[in-house]
């Protein structure tokens, strides 16, 4: 018979790690000078140990709504304050939405050359609101009034004025379909009631009964000569209404040439208001008042007021 005994099993020895003094309760000379080990945690990390003392985190400061590193619409809020137009939180949010949509659409549609956050606040929004300087003596300004913005482009000054005077009836007029597409979008986004967008030339709709001599206030930021702008604006004003035309200072000669046109169109120069807001120096407002009905022949057919201004 063969040998039935099992072979002996050999035990494999694994060397033990060396014992370090700290594991035996003995501190090394360097460790004796260290601060006791503390446990600390940071948001989003696992609990870990650190041999250094940890200062408690500073108390969090109250949060202020910011945009691009600045308080949201701070330039606008300050400019409106100087115009005695304290803005509500809702109105500030509307202007913020307006800016964001303007910047977004401007990448596809040529709406404005000014896109910087602070520049838009001053050169578009506050500049639009300066129109109120011409309305101080108007009995209708605090109630519901009719406002027409001719050649409005991206909606200025009409939309900023509508935001601060929500009861106004607003008509935004521009002949470029891509711009009026943006206007319809932003009117919906801002929830502006009693607002109409029209794609047409001013010379054409000024002869329609629904628009001719129907407005308390007509505004136009066009860079055309004053006589041309007067022919485009005054036919829409009711008697006693105003046409407010933003201009730069130094227009004495232009005013002289426009006097005859304003008279023919049934208006008169009411006043010239200077704008003293920082960043809008040398801006003025030419305010025309409608005193009699505009003759039916005016405005002349599209393009003629610009090519051959009245004089």
Secondary structure by P-SEA (a helix, b strand, c coil): cccccccbbbbbbbbcccccccccccccccccccccccccccccccccccccccccccccccccccccccccaaaaaaaaaaacccccaaaaaaaaaaaaaaaaaaaccccccccccccccccccccccccccccccccccccbbbbbbcccccccccaaaaaaccccbbbbbbccaaaaaaaaaaaaaaccccbbbbccccccccccccccccccbbbbcccccaaaaaaaccccccccbbbbbbbcccaaaaaaaaaaaaaaacccccbbbbbcccccccbbbbbbbbccccccccccccccccccccc
